[in-house]
Amino acid sequence: MLNAAAAERNKEPILAALRDSVNTGRSLQALEISSGTGQHVTHFAQALRNIIWQPSEYDPQSLTSIEAYRAHYQLHNVRPAIHLDASLPYQYWGGIQPESLDLVVNINMIHISPMACTEGLFKGAGVVLKPQGLLFTYGKFRMGTQGHLPPQLYSTKKWFIPGENGGHACKQQVSSVQEGEFGVKHPVVPPLGADQYWSRTVETP
């Protein structure tokens, strides 16, 4: 099993934000895109037993690690990991059907991947999420339309989590996403001015 120190540090703060963002009282279907080592999805699945989790990855070594975590924890609410290239249309996302998911989770992919992956994430999420479904992302995001992530955010370890009223901005990616753009029926970013964003800031250790 692979182990990422960053995942160990941030899995609990992210879980806390997830708990605040999803309905814990009914059965939900979730897809994690770019599951990495498998540490996040197995941690979330142990705490949020009402959610059936579908992990996915592009990297073969990570897929093997996810399966090792599944075997170790024997979680009945985590499905076998699927190979998924976020830059491709949803039709190539392992047979996931339109409007079949309540939640799509994406952690630490947007800021390290080609822009095609971000566009694919938004386009695909706009199709596979149910009405009122949630696209939950976590990563190194910046506020505003120019420049890079402010250096002080690295030192204070503050990360912007787009969510229920979430904002989205990244040094190499889109500056805003309007309702309907990329097929997102319920905007991850509210239709505000180009330099206006809503975000949730979470302290990570």
N, C-alpha and C positions, 0 to 999 in steps of 0.2 A: 504494500500500500504506500502510495506517495503521501508525503506530509508537507504542507505549506505553512510556514510559521504565520504568515499574514492571515490565512484562513482561520487558524486557531485563535488569533487575536480578535478578529472582527466578527466571528460567527455569532456570538451572543448579542452584540449591539444590533446586528442585522436582524436576528430573530426577534428582538424586542420591537423593532420597527415593523416587521411582518405581522406580529401579533396585533399591533395597533391598526393595521391596514386591511386585514381580512376577517371574514366571519368565521369564528371558531366554533360556532354552534351547529353547523351543517356540513355535509360531505362536499368536498371541493376537489376539482381536478387541476393539477398544476404541472407545468412544463418548466424545467430549468434549462436554459440555453447556455452552453459553455459551462458545464458543471465542474470542470477542473479535476481536482484530485478525488472528489466525492465527499470531502469533509463537510461542506455546507449542506448538501442535500440530506445526508444521513443525520446531521444535527437537527435540521429543521423537522425532519420526519419523526424523530423521537419526541419532539415537543408538540408538534401539530399533527396529532394522530388522525384528525378529521380530513386531512388532505392526502390524496393519492398523488404521489410525486413521480414524474417522468424525467429522469436525468438524461442529459445528452452531451455529446462532445464531438469535436472534430479530430482531436489528437488521439491516435491509437493507444499510446501509453497511458493517457488519462482515462480512456475507456476501460482499460484493464484495471486501473486503480479504483475506479468507481465500483466495478464489480467485486473487487476485493473488500471494499467497505460494506457493500450489500451483504456479502457472505459472512463477514465478521459480525454485523449487527442483527442479521436475520430479521429485517424489517418488512412486514407484510404490506406496508403502504409505500414502498419504493419499487417501481418497476425496473426491469433490466434496462441498462443504458442503451441509447440508440446513437448511431452516428448521425450528426447533424452539422451541415455547413450553413451558417446563418446568412451567408451572402446569396444563397439560392432561394428560389420561390418556395412557398410553404408546401407545394406538392411534393417536394423532395425531403420533407421533414418527417420521414419515417411513418407515413400514413396517418398523421394527425389530421382530423377532420375540421372543417370550418365550424366556428361557434361551438366548439366542444370543451373549451377550457375556461376556468374561472380565473386563473392566475398564470402569468408568464413571468419568470424570474430570470434576471441576467446580472451577474456579478463580475465586475472587473474584466469586462470584455471590450466595451466601447472605446476606451482610451488607448488600447494597445492593438487594435485590429484595423484593417482597412475600412474605409468609409462604406464600402459595399456591404460589410457585415452589419453596420448600424442601420443602413437603409433596409436591408433584408429583415433585420429584427423588427423594425417598425411596420414594414409591409406585411410580414407574416403574422405578427401579433394582431394586426388589424383584421385579419381573416379568421384566425383560430380562436380568438377570445370570444366568449359569449357577450351579449349586450350587458353592460355594466361590469365586464371583466376588467382585471387590473394588470397592467404591465409595470413591474417593479424592477427598477435598475439601481445599481450601486457601483460607484467608481470615482475616479478623480475627475470631477467636473468643475468648470469655471462658471462664474457669474458674469454676464455681459457678452458683448459680441466681438471684442477684439482681444488679441493677445493670448497668453497662456494662463494656466492655473496659477493664481497668486502664490508666490513662494511661502508666504506665512501659513498657507493651508497645509503645506507639507510638514512644517514644523509643529503646528498645533494638532495635526492629524484629524482635521475636520473634513468630512466627506459629504457631498451633496447627494441626497437620495430623491430622485424624482418619484412621485407616487400619486396619491389621490388628488393633490393639487400641484403635482410636481412640475419642476422646471427641468429643462434639459439643455445643457451646453457643454461642449467639449472642445479642446484646443484644435482638434483636427476634423470636427464633425459639424453637423447642422447647428444653427443658432436658435432656431425655433421650429416647432411643428404645429401646424394649425389643424383643426378638426377636419377630417376628410383627407388630409395629405397622407400619402403612403397607405391609404385605406384604413387608417385608424378611425373607428367610428366614435370612440370616446377619447378625446385628446389626452395624451400623456402630458402635453404642455397646453395650458389654457391659451385662448386666442388673445394674447396681450401684445403690446408693442415689442419691437425687436430687442429692446434692451430691458425688458421686464420679465422676470422669472419668479416662480414660486418654488421653493425648495424646502427640504427638511434636512437639517444638519445633525449629524450623529457623531458624538465623540467615540473614537476607538482607541483602545490601549496601545 
